[in-house]
């Protein structure tokens, strides 16, 4: 994955992780793992996290990338076993931006939850 796409991917995950104003241990671990896998430096990830109030979702180019990110964003939402309203609404917003309605989003969320 090219570096700019990796940064956008990380940013999208972080937006959901930070929605409740605190990062759980599970959310932090997932973000660190993603950053390491994608070759994102700690400086770059810190820069993204420092500017959280200015962040918005970056929509991936391909349908496959969009759907993979949606599943990972949902994973981020449920990773601490607490679904906060703001996290849910952000995930739904991302889903709608990539062409899903609430019903299809909830079906995808159900499938992700069953897989975890």
C-alpha positions as CSV (number, residue, x, y, z in Angstrom):
1,X,0.0,0.0,0.0
2,X,1.4,3.4,-0.9
3,X,2.3,5.6,2.0
4,X,-0.4,8.3,1.4
5,X,-3.1,5.6,1.3
6,X,-1.6,4.1,4.5
7,X,-1.8,7.5,6.3
8,X,-5.4,8.0,5.2
9,X,-6.3,4.4,6.4
10,X,-4.7,5.2,9.8
11,X,-6.4,8.5,10.0
12,X,-9.8,6.9,9.3
13,X,-9.3,4.4,12.0
14,X,-8.1,7.0,14.5
15,X,-11.2,9.2,13.9
16,X,-13.3,6.4,15.2
17,X,-11.0,5.4,18.0
18,X,-10.9,9.0,19.3
19,X,-14.6,9.6,19.0
20,X,-15.3,9.0,22.7
21,X,-12.4,11.3,23.7
22,X,-10.3,8.4,25.1
23,X,-8.3,5.6,23.6
24,X,-8.7,2.2,25.3
25,X,-5.8,-0.2,25.5
26,X,-7.3,-2.3,22.8
27,X,-7.8,0.7,20.5
28,X,-4.2,1.9,21.1
29,X,-2.8,-1.6,20.4
30,X,-4.8,-1.9,17.2
31,X,-3.6,1.5,16.0
32,X,0.0,0.7,16.8
33,X,-0.3,-2.6,15.0
34,X,-1.8,-1.0,11.9
35,X,0.9,1.7,11.9
36,X,3.7,-0.9,12.2
37,X,2.2,-3.1,9.4
38,X,1.8,-0.1,7.1
39,X,5.2,1.4,7.9
40,X,3.8,4.6,9.4
41,X,6.4,6.3,11.6
42,X,5.5,7.2,15.2
43,X,6.1,10.9,14.3
44,X,3.6,10.7,11.5
45,X,1.0,8.9,13.6
46,X,1.5,11.4,16.4
47,X,1.0,14.2,13.9
48,X,-2.3,12.7,12.8
49,X,-3.5,12.2,16.4
50,X,-2.5,15.7,17.4
51,X,-4.7,17.3,14.8
52,X,-7.8,15.2,15.5
53,X,-10.3,18.1,15.6
54,X,-9.4,18.9,12.0
55,X,-9.7,15.4,10.7
56,X,-12.3,14.0,8.4
57,X,-12.6,10.7,6.6
58,X,-10.6,10.2,3.5
59,X,-12.6,7.9,1.2
60,X,-10.5,5.2,-0.5
61,X,-10.4,5.0,-4.3
62,X,-11.6,1.5,-5.0
63,X,-14.7,-0.4,-3.8
64,X,-12.5,-3.1,-2.4
65,X,-10.5,-0.6,-0.3
66,X,-13.6,1.1,0.9
67,X,-15.2,-2.1,2.1
68,X,-12.0,-3.4,3.8
69,X,-11.7,0.0,5.6
70,X,-15.3,-0.1,6.6
71,X,-14.8,-3.5,8.2
72,X,-11.7,-2.3,10.0
73,X,-13.4,0.9,11.2
74,X,-16.2,-1.3,12.6
75,X,-13.5,-3.5,14.2
76,X,-12.1,-0.4,15.8
77,X,-15.5,0.6,17.1
78,X,-16.1,-2.8,18.8
79,X,-12.6,-3.7,19.8
80,X,-13.0,-2.4,23.4
81,X,-16.4,-4.2,23.6
82,X,-18.2,-0.8,24.1
83,X,-20.0,0.8,21.2
84,X,-20.3,4.5,21.9
85,X,-22.9,6.5,20.1
86,X,-20.4,8.8,18.5
87,X,-18.3,5.9,17.3
88,X,-21.4,4.2,15.8
89,X,-22.5,7.5,14.1
90,X,-19.0,8.0,12.6
91,X,-19.0,4.4,11.3
92,X,-22.4,4.9,9.8
93,X,-21.3,8.2,8.3
94,X,-18.3,6.5,6.6
95,X,-20.6,3.7,5.4
96,X,-23.0,6.2,3.9
97,X,-20.1,8.1,2.2
98,X,-19.1,4.9,0.5
99,X,-22.6,4.0,-0.6
100,X,-24.2,1.9,2.1
101,X,-27.5,2.6,3.8
102,X,-28.1,1.9,7.5
103,X,-29.5,-1.5,6.8
104,X,-26.5,-2.7,4.8
105,X,-24.2,-1.1,7.3
106,X,-25.8,-3.0,10.2
107,X,-25.5,-6.2,8.2
108,X,-21.8,-5.6,7.7
109,X,-21.4,-4.7,11.3
110,X,-23.2,-7.9,12.3
111,X,-20.9,-10.0,10.1
112,X,-17.8,-8.3,11.6
113,X,-19.0,-8.9,15.1
114,X,-19.7,-12.5,14.4
115,X,-16.2,-12.9,13.0
116,X,-14.6,-11.5,16.1
